[in-house]
Amino acid sequence: MTDIEAVLFDFSGTLFRLEEDQSWFAGMELDLRPDDARDDDTRAVDGHVQAELMRRLTAPTGRSVDMPPEALEAWMKRDLAPHLHREAYLHVLRESGLARHHAESLYARVIDPASWTAYPDTPAALQTLRGRGVKTAVVSNIAFDVRPAFEEVGDVDEFVLSFEVGTVKPDPAIFATALERLGVAAERTLMVGDSDEADGGARALGCAFALIDPLPTAQRPDGLIEALRPYSF
């Protein structure tokens, strides 16, 4: 397929990335478990720890800490309701060693659209598609409204967010909702995302799929444009 009428985009790791600022971690320390402790019972939140915390906050699939049944249930349903999203990620951060007030502070960054950084070519990709009459939608497993993040980046025709539509990727239903809203056929649609497991679910309906690497924004200047290029862009 080389001629498309619509492109569906994942949000995190595709159009935007949550990239930490040093100020987010000011004064934070990890409370070590007894078997990890040495001379002190805390550990500074250095660059390596920051990177791991951010990975745990943004990984599209899997889980990185032990979870009792209640926490696991919240985790499995986290993208369907804001209160479950909060419960799930606070558990991850607390199990990662952050005190509750630090966990809440960092979580507040996650759900603030202003904290997310657009990839360098996100505006150009959206503008190019709009200029060519190609419809666009953001299809995301997420429990907060990302629309404000696009105010200075570019226009998107539809936002199909899991907590609003009641289903998550890779369930074909969420992609079907996007196609219905855009009024396009799956065979004329491309899905672009950073997770073969989640975003690749669009293939079940007949959409084409382009996998993109969720690198830091400084390391991926034109990943979106390259993903679109085989489809006449």
C-alpha positions as CSV (number, residue, x, y, z in Angstrom):
1,M,0.0,0.0,0.0
2,T,1.4,3.4,-1.0
3,D,-1.6,5.7,-1.1
4,I,-3.3,6.4,2.2
5,E,-6.2,8.5,3.3
6,A,-5.6,8.6,7.1
7,V,-2.8,8.1,9.6
8,L,-3.4,7.0,13.2
9,F,-0.7,8.0,15.7
10,D,0.2,6.7,19.1
11,F,1.0,9.5,21.5
12,S,3.8,8.6,24.0
13,G,7.1,7.6,22.3
14,T,5.6,8.5,18.9
15,L,4.5,12.1,18.7
16,F,5.6,13.2,22.1
17,R,8.0,11.9,24.8
18,L,8.0,12.5,28.6
19,E,11.5,13.8,29.2
20,E,12.6,14.6,32.7
21,D,13.9,17.9,33.9
22,Q,16.5,17.9,36.8
23,S,14.2,20.1,38.8
24,W,11.6,17.3,38.9
25,F,13.8,15.3,41.2
26,A,15.2,18.1,43.5
27,G,15.5,16.8,47.0
28,M,14.3,13.2,46.1
29,E,16.0,10.1,47.6
30,L,15.2,6.5,47.3
31,D,14.4,4.6,50.5
32,L,16.3,1.3,50.1
33,R,15.0,-2.0,51.3
34,P,17.0,-3.6,54.1
35,D,18.8,-6.0,51.7
36,D,19.9,-3.1,49.5
37,A,21.0,-0.8,52.3
38,R,24.7,-0.3,53.1
39,D,26.0,2.5,55.3
40,D,22.9,4.6,54.7
41,D,19.3,3.7,54.1
42,T,18.8,6.2,51.2
43,R,20.2,6.6,47.8
44,A,20.3,9.7,45.7
45,V,18.1,9.9,42.6
46,D,20.9,10.3,40.2
47,G,20.8,10.2,36.4
48,H,20.6,6.4,36.2
49,V,17.8,6.3,38.7
50,Q,15.9,9.1,36.9
51,A,16.1,7.2,33.6
52,E,14.8,4.0,35.2
53,L,11.9,5.8,36.9
54,M,11.0,7.5,33.6
55,R,11.1,4.2,31.8
56,R,8.8,2.7,34.4
57,L,6.4,5.6,33.9
58,T,6.3,5.4,30.1
59,A,6.8,1.7,29.0
60,P,3.8,0.9,26.9
61,T,3.5,-2.7,28.0
62,G,4.7,-5.0,30.8
63,R,5.2,-4.2,34.5
64,S,8.4,-3.4,36.4
65,V,7.6,-3.9,40.1
66,D,5.8,-6.6,42.2
67,M,2.1,-6.1,42.5
68,P,-0.3,-7.6,44.9
69,P,-3.8,-8.5,43.5
70,E,-5.4,-5.0,44.0
71,A,-2.4,-3.2,42.6
72,L,-2.3,-5.6,39.6
73,E,-6.0,-5.0,38.9
74,A,-5.5,-1.3,38.9
75,W,-2.4,-1.7,36.6
76,M,-4.3,-3.8,34.1
77,K,-7.1,-1.3,33.9
78,R,-5.0,1.9,34.4
79,D,-5.7,3.4,31.0
80,L,-9.5,3.1,31.4
81,A,-10.0,5.4,34.3
82,P,-8.0,8.3,35.8
83,H,-8.3,7.1,39.4
84,L,-6.9,3.6,38.5
85,H,-4.1,5.3,36.5
86,R,-3.1,7.3,39.5
87,E,-3.3,4.3,41.9
88,A,-1.3,2.1,39.5
89,Y,1.5,4.6,38.9
90,L,1.8,5.7,42.5
91,H,2.2,2.0,43.4
92,V,5.0,1.7,40.8
93,L,6.8,4.8,42.2
94,R,6.4,3.8,45.8
95,E,7.7,0.3,45.0
96,S,10.6,1.9,43.2
97,G,11.6,3.6,46.5
98,L,10.1,7.1,46.4
99,A,8.4,8.5,49.4
100,R,4.7,9.1,48.8
101,H,5.0,12.9,48.5
102,H,7.8,12.5,46.0
103,A,5.8,9.9,44.1
104,E,2.8,12.2,43.9
105,S,5.0,15.1,42.7
106,L,6.5,13.1,39.9
107,Y,3.1,11.6,39.0
108,A,1.7,15.1,38.6
109,R,4.3,15.7,35.9
110,V,3.2,12.6,34.0
111,I,-0.4,13.8,33.7
112,D,0.5,17.4,32.8
113,P,0.4,17.8,29.0
114,A,2.9,20.6,29.4
115,S,5.5,18.2,30.6
116,W,5.6,16.3,27.4
117,T,8.1,17.2,24.6
118,A,7.1,16.9,21.0
119,Y,9.5,15.1,18.6
120,P,11.3,17.6,16.3
121,D,9.3,16.5,13.2
122,T,5.9,16.2,14.8
123,P,4.7,19.6,13.6
124,A,6.1,19.0,10.1
125,A,4.5,15.6,9.9
126,L,1.1,16.8,11.0
127,Q,1.3,19.9,8.7
128,T,2.3,17.8,5.7
129,L,-0.5,15.3,6.2
130,R,-3.1,18.1,6.6
131,G,-1.8,19.9,3.5
132,R,-2.2,16.7,1.5
133,G,-5.7,16.1,2.7
134,V,-4.8,13.1,4.8
135,K,-6.9,12.7,8.0
136,T,-5.2,12.1,11.3
137,A,-6.1,10.7,14.7
138,V,-4.3,10.1,18.0
139,V,-5.1,6.7,19.3
140,S,-3.6,6.3,22.7
141,N,-3.8,4.1,25.8
142,I,-3.9,6.9,28.3
143,A,-6.0,8.2,31.2
144,F,-5.6,12.0,30.8
145,D,-6.5,14.5,28.1
146,V,-3.5,15.1,25.8
147,R,-5.3,17.6,23.6
148,P,-3.6,20.7,25.2
149,A,-0.2,19.3,24.2
150,F,-1.1,19.9,20.6
151,E,-2.1,23.6,20.8
152,E,1.3,24.8,19.6
153,V,2.3,21.7,17.6
154,G,-0.4,21.0,15.0
155,D,-4.0,20.1,14.3
156,V,-5.3,16.5,14.6
157,D,-8.7,15.5,13.3
158,E,-9.7,13.1,16.1
159,F,-8.5,12.0,19.5
160,V,-9.4,8.4,20.4
161,L,-8.2,8.1,24.0
162,S,-8.7,4.8,25.9
163,F,-10.2,6.4,29.1
164,E,-12.8,8.2,26.9
165,V,-13.8,5.2,24.7
166,G,-13.5,2.4,27.2
167,T,-11.1,0.2,25.4
168,V,-7.3,-0.2,25.0
169,K,-4.9,-1.2,22.3
170,P,-4.4,-3.8,20.9
171,D,-8.2,-4.4,21.1
172,P,-9.4,-3.8,17.5
173,A,-12.3,-1.8,18.9
174,I,-10.2,1.2,19.6
175,F,-8.9,1.3,16.1
176,A,-12.3,0.7,14.7
177,T,-13.6,3.8,16.6
178,A,-10.9,5.9,15.0
179,L,-11.7,4.7,11.5
180,E,-15.4,5.3,12.0
181,R,-14.8,8.8,13.3
182,L,-12.5,9.6,10.4
183,G,-14.7,7.9,7.9
184,V,-12.0,5.9,6.2
185,A,-11.4,2.3,5.4
186,A,-8.7,0.3,7.2
187,E,-7.1,-0.6,3.9
188,R,-6.4,3.1,3.3
189,T,-5.1,3.8,6.8
190,L,-1.6,3.7,8.4
191,M,-1.0,3.3,12.1
192,V,2.3,4.6,13.5
193,G,3.4,3.6,17.0
194,D,6.3,2.5,19.2
195,S,4.8,-0.8,20.3
196,D,4.3,-3.7,18.0
197,E,2.2,-5.4,20.7
198,A,-0.2,-2.5,21.3
199,D,-0.1,-0.3,18.2
200,G,0.4,-3.3,15.9
201,G,-3.1,-4.4,16.8
202,A,-4.4,-2.1,14.0
203,R,-3.2,-4.8,11.5
204,A,-6.1,-7.0,12.7
205,L,-8.5,-4.6,10.9
206,G,-6.3,-4.4,7.8
207,C,-4.4,-1.2,8.5
208,A,-0.8,-0.8,7.6
209,F,1.6,-0.4,10.5
210,A,4.9,1.4,10.9
211,L,6.9,0.7,14.1
212,I,8.9,3.7,15.4
213,D,11.7,3.8,17.9
214,P,10.8,5.8,21.1
215,L,14.3,7.4,21.3
216,P,14.9,10.6,23.2
217,T,13.7,13.6,21.1
218,A,17.3,14.8,20.5
219,Q,18.2,11.5,19.0
220,R,15.2,11.2,16.7
221,P,14.9,14.3,14.5
222,D,13.0,12.8,11.6
223,G,11.6,9.4,12.7
224,L,8.0,10.3,11.8
225,I,8.9,11.7,8.4
226,E,10.9,8.5,7.7
227,A,8.0,6.3,8.9
228,L,5.6,8.1,6.4
229,R,8.0,8.1,3.5
230,P,7.2,4.6,2.1
231,Y,3.5,5.8,1.9
232,S,4.1,8.5,-0.7
233,F,5.5,11.1,1.8
